Amino acid sequence: MEDVLTETPPPSRFFPEDLDNFASPPPHLPSPFLLLNPNPNPNTNSPLLNPSLLLIAISAPSLSLLHRTAPKTLVGNLFLPEIPLSGNAALAPYPRDRSCNLYAVDRPGSSPAVLAAVQYPVAPERSRAVAKSLLGGVGAERVLILDAIRSENYRGRLAVDEALVFKLETAEQRRSGDPVVRGVEFLPSGSVMDGLGAAILAECQVRRVKATLLATWPESGPTSVVPTLSRLFRELGLDVGEIDGKDDSDAGFGPSFRHDSDLYT
């Protein structure tokens, strides 16, 4: 006679995704918020909230160059409530902090720009909220996003030591006829960008902002894309000093964190 207590139960009639209907929803997280410092130069004619250029560094090489840029003034921070502040430098921003710092930079012959250094991981479900908070607080004429493409998102094989640079643009940027990044091919058909950079570009498209996403490979480490990015910084009027090829472990290089979001092709 069969033992009904120890017999293997029959398979569930529910699909795995249906079982989530019986689970309690995750707790609601507060929205990201932008905290701006008082204007250090109240006599300036260009408000910090409306710069001509907003440069957002997400990839490790771009973060390294952003921290080399001088002189710059800390003007604000973008906080994610779920990111703890413990372990961050107490007196001044540090490249290894888990933070998002905003800096104002004066450019010779051009209007000031705002640089945003995104130094913490952003979960897929939070990418759009971060993008909306950042673009809602800084209404720039143009936005340049510096991100990295991952090998699984590229249609083709990527060599470890081969530097590649591609770009994506919003419709407003394409119609302007004045690209921020010149001499760079568009992302090949079949390849995709995801993560926070793609979410920011999508939000720029919704807001009809001229925006460009520059995707580089390799993702992190002292890479050969640094000369290309440093040349771009100088073309934008940003002084990054001399790139001497030394170890940049304290300037933003290192293991990169992953940003996941809805795909933007």
C-alpha positions, 0 to 999 in steps of 0.5 A: 500500500502506498504511503500518501504522506511520503510519496512525492507530491505531483507537480504544481499546476501553477507556472513559476511566475504565477507563484509570485502572485501569492508573495507579498510585494516588496517594500516601497522605496523612497524616490531618489532625491537631488541635494544641491549646495548653495551657489558658490558664485551668486554673481554668475550669469549661468545658473547651475541648474541650466548648464549648456552641457551635462556630462554623466560618467558611469564607466570606470574609464570615464570616472577616472578622467572626471576625477582628473578634471580640474578645477571643479566645484562640488555643487550637489549630490544625488542620493539613493535611499537604499545606498548606505553612506557608511564607508564614504569619505567624510571631508571630501568626495573620494573616487571610491565612495558609493555616491553620485556627486555633481560638479560645476566646471568652467570651460574657457570660451564656453559656458559652464558645464556640470559633471555627474560621477555615478559611483554606485550600482543602480538596480534595474527597477531604479534606473528610470527613477534615477534618470528622472531625478537627475534630468529633472534637477539639471536642465541641460541643453545637451547631455553626454553619457559615458557608459560601457558596453558589455560583451553579452550585449554586443553582436559579435566577438570582443577582444580583451585588448581591443578598444571600441567606441560607439554612440547612440543619439536621441532624435533631437540630437540627430536633427540638430546636425551638430554632433557632440561626438564626431568621428564615432560610428553608431552602435551596430545593428543587433547590439543593445545598451542597457543599464542606467546609461540607456535609461538616461538616454531614453528619458532624454528622448522623452524630454526631447533633449539633445543627448548622446550615449558614448559606449566604450569597450573594455568595461573597466581597468586601465584601458586603451579607450582612455586616450579617446575619452581624454581627447573628447574631454579636451574637445569639450573644454575640460582639462584632464591633465596629462595621461601618463599611463600609471596605475589609476586604481585610486582614480576610478578604475577597478572592477565595474558594477553592473547597471541593468534596465530596460533595453534601449536599442 
